[in-house]
Structures are given as C-alpha cells and as structure tokens.
Amino acid sequence: MKTRPGICARKRRYSSEDEAIAAALGAQVTLRPYRCALCRDYHLTSRTKGMKSLPPRPATS
C-alpha cells in the first residue's frame, strides 16, 4: 500500500505490528495494519484489497 505524505502525517503511528494489530482488534470497524514506506512505522487502514486477514476477535461473554 502506498501512503502519501499528507496521509501519513495525519495517521497514528504504531512502532510494532503487534501494537497495530492490538489496536485494530479493539476498533469498532474492521481495520488492518500495514507498514508505511514513508515513516517505516505501522498505520491502520480499512481497505482490504490485497491485505492479509487478522486473527478472529476473541469471543466476549
């Protein structure tokens, strides 16, 4: 995924993929992490084309 500089500057950065996955799993909408080619950190996106799936959310009782 190619991120433009203006988009990268507005998005939250996660230093590790695990941190980004944890944030994505806690969101109300489906999000996926990706490594940004500009800042080399991880961002979240709602786009799904060509992206790997996250593990299923744990069941809450």
mmCIF file of the N, C-alpha and C atoms, coordinates in Angstrom:
data_MODEL
# 
_entry.id   MODEL 
# 
loop_
_atom_site.group_PDB 
_atom_site.id 
_atom_site.type_symbol 
_atom_site.label_atom_id 
_atom_site.label_alt_id 
_atom_site.label_comp_id 
_atom_site.label_asym_id 
_atom_site.label_entity_id 
_atom_site.label_seq_id 
_atom_site.pdbx_PDB_ins_code 
_atom_site.Cartn_x 
_atom_site.Cartn_y 
_atom_site.Cartn_z 
_atom_site.occupancy 
_atom_site.B_iso_or_equiv 
_atom_site.pdbx_formal_charge 
_atom_site.auth_seq_id 
_atom_site.auth_comp_id 
_atom_site.auth_asym_id 
_atom_site.auth_atom_id 
_atom_site.pdbx_PDB_model_num 
ATOM 1   N N  . MET A 1 1  ? 0.845   -1.165  0.000  1.00 0.00 ? 1  MET A N  1 
ATOM 2   C CA . MET A 1 1  ? 0.000   0.000   0.000  1.00 0.00 ? 1  MET A CA 1 
ATOM 3   C C  . MET A 1 1  ? 0.895   1.233   0.000  1.00 0.00 ? 1  MET A C  1 
ATOM 4   N N  . LYS A 1 2  ? 0.598   2.187   -0.865 1.00 0.00 ? 2  LYS A N  1 
ATOM 5   C CA . LYS A 1 2  ? 1.402   3.400   -0.963 1.00 0.00 ? 2  LYS A CA 1 
ATOM 6   C C  . LYS A 1 2  ? 0.671   4.541   -0.270 1.00 0.00 ? 2  LYS A C  1 
ATOM 7   N N  . THR A 1 3  ? 1.301   5.109   0.738  1.00 0.00 ? 3  THR A N  1 
ATOM 8   C CA . THR A 1 3  ? 0.710   6.197   1.503  1.00 0.00 ? 3  THR A CA 1 
ATOM 9   C C  . THR A 1 3  ? 1.342   7.520   1.091  1.00 0.00 ? 3  THR A C  1 
ATOM 10  N N  . ARG A 1 4  ? 0.507   8.521   0.845  1.00 0.00 ? 4  ARG A N  1 
ATOM 11  C CA . ARG A 1 4  ? 1.012   9.852   0.514  1.00 0.00 ? 4  ARG A CA 1 
ATOM 12  C C  . ARG A 1 4  ? 1.480   10.554  1.788  1.00 0.00 ? 4  ARG A C  1 
ATOM 13  N N  . PRO A 1 5  ? 2.439   11.470  1.679  1.00 0.00 ? 5  PRO A N  1 
ATOM 14  C CA . PRO A 1 5  ? 2.982   12.139  2.865  1.00 0.00 ? 5  PRO A CA 1 
ATOM 15  C C  . PRO A 1 5  ? 1.927   12.817  3.743  1.00 0.00 ? 5  PRO A C  1 
ATOM 16  N N  . GLY A 1 6  ? 0.941   13.465  3.138  1.00 0.00 ? 6  GLY A N  1 
ATOM 17  C CA . GLY A 1 6  ? -0.105  14.133  3.920  1.00 0.00 ? 6  GLY A CA 1 
ATOM 18  C C  . GLY A 1 6  ? -0.949  13.154  4.713  1.00 0.00 ? 6  GLY A C  1 
ATOM 19  N N  . ILE A 1 7  ? -1.216  11.991  4.146  1.00 0.00 ? 7  ILE A N  1 
ATOM 20  C CA . ILE A 1 7  ? -1.992  10.960  4.831  1.00 0.00 ? 7  ILE A CA 1 
ATOM 21  C C  . ILE A 1 7  ? -1.169  10.375  5.971  1.00 0.00 ? 7  ILE A C  1 
ATOM 22  N N  . CYS A 1 8  ? 0.089   10.087  5.704  1.00 0.00 ? 8  CYS A N  1 
ATOM 23  C CA . CYS A 1 8  ? 0.980   9.527   6.722  1.00 0.00 ? 8  CYS A CA 1 
ATOM 24  C C  . CYS A 1 8  ? 1.065   10.453  7.928  1.00 0.00 ? 8  CYS A C  1 
ATOM 25  N N  . ALA A 1 9  ? 1.176   11.747  7.688  1.00 0.00 ? 9  ALA A N  1 
ATOM 26  C CA . ALA A 1 9  ? 1.319   12.720  8.774  1.00 0.00 ? 9  ALA A CA 1 
ATOM 27  C C  . ALA A 1 9  ? 0.085   12.770  9.662  1.00 0.00 ? 9  ALA A C  1 
ATOM 28  N N  . ARG A 1 10 ? -1.097  12.469  9.102  1.00 0.00 ? 10 ARG A N  1 
ATOM 29  C CA . ARG A 1 10 ? -2.338  12.528  9.883  1.00 0.00 ? 10 ARG A CA 1 
ATOM 30  C C  . ARG A 1 10 ? -2.661  11.233  10.613 1.00 0.00 ? 10 ARG A C  1 
ATOM 31  N N  . LYS A 1 11 ? -2.060  10.134  10.183 1.00 0.00 ? 11 LYS A N  1 
ATOM 32  C CA . LYS A 1 11 ? -2.393  8.837   10.780 1.00 0.00 ? 11 LYS A CA 1 
ATOM 33  C C  . LYS A 1 11 ? -1.573  8.565   12.033 1.00 0.00 ? 11 LYS A C  1 
ATOM 34  N N  . ARG A 1 12 ? -2.155  7.801   12.930 1.00 0.00 ? 12 ARG A N  1 
ATOM 35  C CA . ARG A 1 12 ? -1.435  7.386   14.131 1.00 0.00 ? 12 ARG A CA 1 
ATOM 36  C C  . ARG A 1 12 ? -0.376  6.364   13.733 1.00 0.00 ? 12 ARG A C  1 
ATOM 37  N N  . ARG A 1 13 ? 0.766   6.441   14.391 1.00 0.00 ? 13 ARG A N  1 
ATOM 38  C CA . ARG A 1 13 ? 1.866   5.522   14.100 1.00 0.00 ? 13 ARG A CA 1 
ATOM 39  C C  . ARG A 1 13 ? 2.011   4.513   15.223 1.00 0.00 ? 13 ARG A C  1 
ATOM 40  N N  . TYR A 1 14 ? 2.244   3.272   14.831 1.00 0.00 ? 14 TYR A N  1 
ATOM 41  C CA . TYR A 1 14 ? 2.497   2.185   15.775 1.00 0.00 ? 14 TYR A CA 1 
ATOM 42  C C  . TYR A 1 14 ? 3.896   1.663   15.501 1.00 0.00 ? 14 TYR A C  1 
ATOM 43  N N  . SER A 1 15 ? 4.684   1.494   16.550 1.00 0.00 ? 15 SER A N  1 
ATOM 44  C CA . SER A 1 15 ? 6.083   1.104   16.363 1.00 0.00 ? 15 SER A CA 1 
ATOM 45  C C  . SER A 1 15 ? 6.255   -0.372  16.039 1.00 0.00 ? 15 SER A C  1 
ATOM 46  N N  . SER A 1 16 ? 5.249   -1.191  16.350 1.00 0.00 ? 16 SER A N  1 
ATOM 47  C CA . SER A 1 16 ? 5.357   -2.615  16.037 1.00 0.00 ? 16 SER A CA 1 
ATOM 48  C C  . SER A 1 16 ? 4.060   -3.110  15.410 1.00 0.00 ? 16 SER A C  1 
ATOM 49  N N  . GLU A 1 17 ? 4.178   -4.200  14.679 1.00 0.00 ? 17 GLU A N  1 
ATOM 50  C CA . GLU A 1 17 ? 2.989   -4.793  14.064 1.00 0.00 ? 17 GLU A CA 1 
ATOM 51  C C  . GLU A 1 17 ? 2.042   -5.315  15.135 1.00 0.00 ? 17 GLU A C  1 
ATOM 52  N N  . ASP A 1 18 ? 2.591   -5.872  16.214 1.00 0.00 ? 18 ASP A N  1 
ATOM 53  C CA . ASP A 1 18 ? 1.741   -6.381  17.300 1.00 0.00 ? 18 ASP A CA 1 
ATOM 54  C C  . ASP A 1 18 ? 0.912   -5.264  17.928 1.00 0.00 ? 18 ASP A C  1 
ATOM 55  N N  . GLU A 1 19 ? 1.509   -4.104  18.125 1.00 0.00 ? 19 GLU A N  1 
ATOM 56  C CA . GLU A 1 19 ? 0.796   -2.958  18.683 1.00 0.00 ? 19 GLU A CA 1 
ATOM 57  C C  . GLU A 1 19 ? -0.319  -2.509  17.741 1.00 0.00 ? 19 GLU A C  1 
ATOM 58  N N  . ALA A 1 20 ? -0.041  -2.496  16.445 1.00 0.00 ? 20 ALA A N  1 
ATOM 59  C CA . ALA A 1 20 ? -1.040  -2.102  15.454 1.00 0.00 ? 20 ALA A CA 1 
ATOM 60  C C  . ALA A 1 20 ? -2.176  -3.120  15.378 1.00 0.00 ? 20 ALA A C  1 
ATOM 61  N N  . ILE A 1 21 ? -1.845  -4.406  15.454 1.00 0.00 ? 21 ILE A N  1 
ATOM 62  C CA . ILE A 1 21 ? -2.872  -5.455  15.434 1.00 0.00 ? 21 ILE A CA 1 
ATOM 63  C C  . ILE A 1 21 ? -3.773  -5.328  16.651 1.00 0.00 ? 21 ILE A C  1 
ATOM 64  N N  . ALA A 1 22 ? -3.186  -5.085  17.823 1.00 0.00 ? 22 ALA A N  1 
ATOM 65  C CA . ALA A 1 22 ? -3.988  -4.928  19.041 1.00 0.00 ? 22 ALA A CA 1 
ATOM 66  C C  . ALA A 1 22 ? -4.955  -3.758  18.903 1.00 0.00 ? 22 ALA A C  1 
ATOM 67  N N  . ALA A 1 23 ? -4.501  -2.659  18.333 1.00 0.00 ? 23 ALA A N  1 
ATOM 68  C CA . ALA A 1 23 ? -5.371  -1.503  18.123 1.00 0.00 ? 23 ALA A CA 1 
ATOM 69  C C  . ALA A 1 23 ? -6.466  -1.827  17.112 1.00 0.00 ? 23 ALA A C  1 
ATOM 70  N N  . ALA A 1 24 ? -6.124  -2.545  16.050 1.00 0.00 ? 24 ALA A N  1 
ATOM 71  C CA . ALA A 1 24 ? -7.108  -2.905  15.025 1.00 0.00 ? 24 ALA A CA 1 
ATOM 72  C C  . ALA A 1 24 ? -8.181  -3.825  15.594 1.00 0.00 ? 24 ALA A C  1 
ATOM 73  N N  . LEU A 1 25 ? -7.779  -4.766  16.422 1.00 0.00 ? 25 LEU A N  1 
ATOM 74  C CA . LEU A 1 25 ? -8.746  -5.696  17.007 1.00 0.00 ? 25 LEU A CA 1 
ATOM 75  C C  . LEU A 1 25 ? -9.669  -4.999  18.002 1.00 0.00 ? 25 LEU A C  1 
ATOM 76  N N  . GLY A 1 26 ? -9.224  -3.910  18.594 1.00 0.00 ? 26 GLY A N  1 
ATOM 77  C CA . GLY A 1 26 ? -10.039 -3.172  19.551 1.00 0.00 ? 26 GLY A CA 1 
ATOM 78  C C  . GLY A 1 26 ? -10.966 -2.152  18.915 1.00 0.00 ? 26 GLY A C  1 
ATOM 79  N N  . ALA A 1 27 ? -10.872 -1.953  17.623 1.00 0.00 ? 27 ALA A N  1 
ATOM 80  C CA . ALA A 1 27 ? -11.692 -0.954  16.930 1.00 0.00 ? 27 ALA A CA 1 
ATOM 81  C C  . ALA A 1 27 ? -13.099 -1.480  16.664 1.00 0.00 ? 27 ALA A C  1 
ATOM 82  N N  . GLN A 1 28 ? -14.024 -0.560  16.491 1.00 0.00 ? 28 GLN A N  1 
ATOM 83  C CA . GLN A 1 28 ? -15.416 -0.912  16.204 1.00 0.00 ? 28 GLN A CA 1 
ATOM 84  C C  . GLN A 1 28 ? -15.619 -1.321  14.746 1.00 0.00 ? 28 GLN A C  1 
ATOM 85  N N  . VAL A 1 29 ? -14.715 -0.930  13.872 1.00 0.00 ? 29 VAL A N  1 
ATOM 86  C CA . VAL A 1 29 ? -14.791 -1.276  12.452 1.00 0.00 ? 29 VAL A CA 1 
ATOM 87  C C  . VAL A 1 29 ? -13.619 -2.188  12.105 1.00 0.00 ? 29 VAL A C  1 
ATOM 88  N N  . THR A 1 30 ? -13.687 -2.845  10.955 1.00 0.00 ? 30 THR A N  1 
ATOM 89  C CA . THR A 1 30 ? -12.611 -3.731  10.530 1.00 0.00 ? 30 THR A CA 1 
ATOM 90  C C  . THR A 1 30 ? -11.433 -2.905  10.033 1.00 0.00 ? 30 THR A C  1 
ATOM 91  N N  . LEU A 1 31 ? -10.304 -3.049  10.698 1.00 0.00 ? 31 LEU A N  1 
ATOM 92  C CA . LEU A 1 31 ? -9.079  -2.355  10.319 1.00 0.00 ? 31 LEU A CA 1 
ATOM 93  C C  . LEU A 1 31 ? -7.957  -3.361  10.181 1.00 0.00 ? 31 LEU A C  1 
ATOM 94  N N  . ARG A 1 32 ? -6.980  -3.012  9.349  1.00 0.00 ? 32 ARG A N  1 
ATOM 95  C CA . ARG A 1 32 ? -5.809  -3.871  9.159  1.00 0.00 ? 32 ARG A CA 1 
ATOM 96  C C  . ARG A 1 32 ? -4.555  -3.015  9.214  1.00 0.00 ? 32 ARG A C  1 
ATOM 97  N N  . PRO A 1 33 ? -3.496  -3.539  9.813  1.00 0.00 ? 33 PRO A N  1 
ATOM 98  C CA . PRO A 1 33 ? -2.241  -2.781  9.865  1.00 0.00 ? 33 PRO A CA 1 
ATOM 99  C C  . PRO A 1 33 ? -1.430  -2.950  8.585  1.00 0.00 ? 33 PRO A C  1 
ATOM 100 N N  . TYR A 1 34 ? -0.618  -1.967  8.289  1.00 0.00 ? 34 TYR A N  1 
ATOM 101 C CA . TYR A 1 34 ? 0.323   -2.073  7.172  1.00 0.00 ? 34 TYR A CA 1 
ATOM 102 C C  . TYR A 1 34 ? 1.560   -1.250  7.505  1.00 0.00 ? 34 TYR A C  1 
ATOM 103 N N  . ARG A 1 35 ? 2.672   -1.628  6.942  1.00 0.00 ? 35 ARG A N  1 
ATOM 104 C CA . ARG A 1 35 ? 3.936   -0.913  7.157  1.00 0.00 ? 35 ARG A CA 1 
ATOM 105 C C  . ARG A 1 35 ? 4.022   0.221   6.150  1.00 0.00 ? 35 ARG A C  1 
ATOM 106 N N  . CYS A 1 36 ? 4.219   1.419   6.638  1.00 0.00 ? 36 CYS A N  1 
ATOM 107 C CA . CYS A 1 36 ? 4.296   2.608   5.792  1.00 0.00 ? 36 CYS A CA 1 
ATOM 108 C C  . CYS A 1 36 ? 5.697   2.736   5.197  1.00 0.00 ? 36 CYS A C  1 
ATOM 109 N N  . ALA A 1 37 ? 5.757   2.931   3.899  1.00 0.00 ? 37 ALA A N  1 
ATOM 110 C CA . ALA A 1 37 ? 7.043   3.072   3.215  1.00 0.00 ? 37 ALA A CA 1 
ATOM 111 C C  . ALA A 1 37 ? 7.698   4.421   3.503  1.00 0.00 ? 37 ALA A C  1 
ATOM 112 N N  . LEU A 1 38 ? 6.923   5.391   3.977  1.00 0.00 ? 38 LEU A N  1 
ATOM 113 C CA . LEU A 1 38 ? 7.477   6.717   4.251  1.00 0.00 ? 38 LEU A CA 1 
ATOM 114 C C  . LEU A 1 38 ? 8.113   6.807   5.634  1.00 0.00 ? 38 LEU A C  1 
ATOM 115 N N  . CYS A 1 39 ? 7.362   6.426   6.670  1.00 0.00 ? 39 CYS A N  1 
ATOM 116 C CA . CYS A 1 39 ? 7.855   6.585   8.043  1.00 0.00 ? 39 CYS A CA 1 
ATOM 117 C C  . CYS A 1 39 ? 8.393   5.284   8.630  1.00 0.00 ? 39 CYS A C  1 
ATOM 118 N N  . ARG A 1 40 ? 8.165   4.167   7.963  1.00 0.00 ? 40 ARG A N  1 
ATOM 119 C CA . ARG A 1 40 ? 8.621   2.837   8.392  1.00 0.00 ? 40 ARG A CA 1 
ATOM 120 C C  . ARG A 1 40 ? 7.921   2.326   9.653  1.00 0.00 ? 40 ARG A C  1 
ATOM 121 N N  . ASP A 1 41 ? 6.893   3.033   10.110 1.00 0.00 ? 41 ASP A N  1 
ATOM 122 C CA . ASP A 1 41 ? 6.074   2.547   11.219 1.00 0.00 ? 41 ASP A CA 1 
ATOM 123 C C  . ASP A 1 41 ? 4.826   1.899   10.634 1.00 0.00 ? 41 ASP A C  1 
ATOM 124 N N  . TYR A 1 42 ? 3.924   1.466   11.505 1.00 0.00 ? 42 TYR A N  1 
ATOM 125 C CA . TYR A 1 42 ? 2.684   0.836   11.070 1.00 0.00 ? 42 TYR A CA 1 
ATOM 126 C C  . TYR A 1 42 ? 1.530   1.813   11.219 1.00 0.00 ? 42 TYR A C  1 
ATOM 127 N N  . HIS A 1 43 ? 0.602   1.769   10.266 1.00 0.00 ? 43 HIS A N  1 
ATOM 128 C CA . HIS A 1 43 ? -0.648  2.520   10.305 1.00 0.00 ? 43 HIS A CA 1 
ATOM 129 C C  . HIS A 1 43 ? -1.784  1.511   10.182 1.00 0.00 ? 43 HIS A C  1 
ATOM 130 N N  . LEU A 1 44 ? -3.015  1.983   10.388 1.00 0.00 ? 44 LEU A N  1 
ATOM 131 C CA . LEU A 1 44 ? -4.196  1.147   10.196 1.00 0.00 ? 44 LEU A CA 1 
ATOM 132 C C  . LEU A 1 44 ? -4.973  1.650   8.992  1.00 0.00 ? 44 LEU A C  1 
ATOM 133 N N  . THR A 1 45 ? -5.588  0.721   8.285  1.00 0.00 ? 45 THR A N  1 
ATOM 134 C CA . THR A 1 45 ? -6.426  1.065   7.144  1.00 0.00 ? 45 THR A CA 1 
ATOM 135 C C  . THR A 1 45 ? -7.689  0.219   7.161  1.00 0.00 ? 45 THR A C  1 
ATOM 136 N N  . SER A 1 46 ? -8.742  0.762   6.569  1.00 0.00 ? 46 SER A N  1 
ATOM 137 C CA . SER A 1 46 ? -9.980  -0.013  6.425  1.00 0.00 ? 46 SER A CA 1 
ATOM 138 C C  . SER A 1 46 ? -10.015 -0.717  5.076  1.00 0.00 ? 46 SER A C  1 
ATOM 139 N N  . ARG A 1 47 ? -9.073  -0.416  4.210  1.00 0.00 ? 47 ARG A N  1 
ATOM 140 C CA . ARG A 1 47 ? -9.016  -1.082  2.899  1.00 0.00 ? 47 ARG A CA 1 
ATOM 141 C C  . ARG A 1 47 ? -8.581  -2.528  3.084  1.00 0.00 ? 47 ARG A C  1 
ATOM 142 N N  . THR A 1 48 ? -9.147  -3.405  2.265  1.00 0.00 ? 48 THR A N  1 
ATOM 143 C CA . THR A 1 48 ? -8.869  -4.829  2.426  1.00 0.00 ? 48 THR A CA 1 
ATOM 144 C C  . THR A 1 48 ? -8.219  -5.469  1.209  1.00 0.00 ? 48 THR A C  1 
ATOM 145 N N  . LYS A 1 49 ? -8.237  -4.813  0.070  1.00 0.00 ? 49 LYS A N  1 
ATOM 146 C CA . LYS A 1 49 ? -7.723  -5.418  -1.156 1.00 0.00 ? 49 LYS A CA 1 
ATOM 147 C C  . LYS A 1 49 ? -6.233  -5.736  -1.027 1.00 0.00 ? 49 LYS A C  1 
ATOM 148 N N  . GLY A 1 50 ? -5.900  -7.000  -1.185 1.00 0.00 ? 50 GLY A N  1 
ATOM 149 C CA . GLY A 1 50 ? -4.517  -7.430  -1.157 1.00 0.00 ? 50 GLY A CA 1 
ATOM 150 C C  . GLY A 1 50 ? -3.870  -7.465  0.213  1.00 0.00 ? 50 GLY A C  1 
ATOM 151 N N  . MET A 1 51 ? -4.661  -7.352  1.271  1.00 0.00 ? 51 MET A N  1 
ATOM 152 C CA . MET A 1 51 ? -4.091  -7.331  2.615  1.00 0.00 ? 51 MET A CA 1 
ATOM 153 C C  . MET A 1 51 ? -4.408  -8.629  3.333  1.00 0.00 ? 51 MET A C  1 
ATOM 154 N N  . LYS A 1 52 ? -3.505  -9.050  4.204  1.00 0.00 ? 52 LYS A N  1 
ATOM 155 C CA . LYS A 1 52 ? -3.734  -10.283 4.947  1.00 0.00 ? 52 LYS A CA 1 
ATOM 156 C C  . LYS A 1 52 ? -4.810  -10.071 6.006  1.00 0.00 ? 52 LYS A C  1 
ATOM 157 N N  . SER A 1 53 ? -5.511  -11.144 6.338  1.00 0.00 ? 53 SER A N  1 
ATOM 158 C CA . SER A 1 53 ? -6.566  -11.081 7.339  1.00 0.00 ? 53 SER A CA 1 
ATOM 159 C C  . SER A 1 53 ? -5.975  -11.125 8.735  1.00 0.00 ? 53 SER A C  1 
ATOM 160 N N  . LEU A 1 54 ? -6.677  -10.499 9.662  1.00 0.00 ? 54 LEU A N  1 
ATOM 161 C CA . LEU A 1 54 ? -6.285  -10.562 11.067 1.00 0.00 ? 54 LEU A CA 1 
ATOM 162 C C  . LEU A 1 54 ? -6.883  -11.808 11.697 1.00 0.00 ? 54 LEU A C  1 
ATOM 163 N N  . PRO A 1 55 ? -6.324  -12.257 12.810 1.00 0.00 ? 55 PRO A N  1 
ATOM 164 C CA . PRO A 1 55 ? -6.944  -13.380 13.509 1.00 0.00 ? 55 PRO A CA 1 
ATOM 165 C C  . PRO A 1 55 ? -8.326  -12.969 13.999 1.00 0.00 ? 55 PRO A C  1 
ATOM 166 N N  . PRO A 1 56 ? -9.243  -13.918 14.166 1.00 0.00 ? 56 PRO A N  1 
ATOM 167 C CA . PRO A 1 56 ? -10.586 -13.563 14.623 1.00 0.00 ? 56 PRO A CA 1 
ATOM 168 C C  . PRO A 1 56 ? -10.543 -12.934 16.012 1.00 0.00 ? 56 PRO A C  1 
ATOM 169 N N  . ARG A 1 57 ? -11.513 -12.048 16.262 1.00 0.00 ? 57 ARG A N  1 
ATOM 170 C CA . ARG A 1 57 ? -11.607 -11.407 17.575 1.00 0.00 ? 57 ARG A CA 1 
ATOM 171 C C  . ARG A 1 57 ? -12.002 -12.438 18.620 1.00 0.00 ? 57 ARG A C  1 
ATOM 172 N N  . PRO A 1 58 ? -11.450 -12.333 19.822 1.00 0.00 ? 58 PRO A N  1 
ATOM 173 C CA . PRO A 1 58 ? -11.844 -13.270 20.872 1.00 0.00 ? 58 PRO A CA 1 
ATOM 174 C C  . PRO A 1 58 ? -13.303 -13.061 21.264 1.00 0.00 ? 58 PRO A C  1 
ATOM 175 N N  . ALA A 1 59 ? -13.971 -14.140 21.573 1.00 0.00 ? 59 ALA A N  1 
ATOM 176 C CA . ALA A 1 59 ? -15.376 -14.069 21.970 1.00 0.00 ? 59 ALA A CA 1 
ATOM 177 C C  . ALA A 1 59 ? -15.485 -13.435 23.350 1.00 0.00 ? 59 ALA A C  1 
ATOM 178 N N  . THR A 1 60 ? -16.462 -12.538 23.494 1.00 0.00 ? 60 THR A N  1 
ATOM 179 C CA . THR A 1 60 ? -16.697 -11.922 24.799 1.00 0.00 ? 60 THR A CA 1 
ATOM 180 C C  . THR A 1 60 ? -17.940 -12.541 25.403 1.00 0.00 ? 60 THR A C  1 
ATOM 181 N N  . SER A 1 61 ? -17.875 -12.858 26.685 1.00 0.00 ? 61 SER A N  1 
ATOM 182 C CA . SER A 1 61 ? -19.044 -13.463 27.325 1.00 0.00 ? 61 SER A CA 1 
ATOM 183 C C  . SER A 1 61 ? -19.563 -12.613 28.433 1.00 0.00 ? 61 SER A C  1 
# 
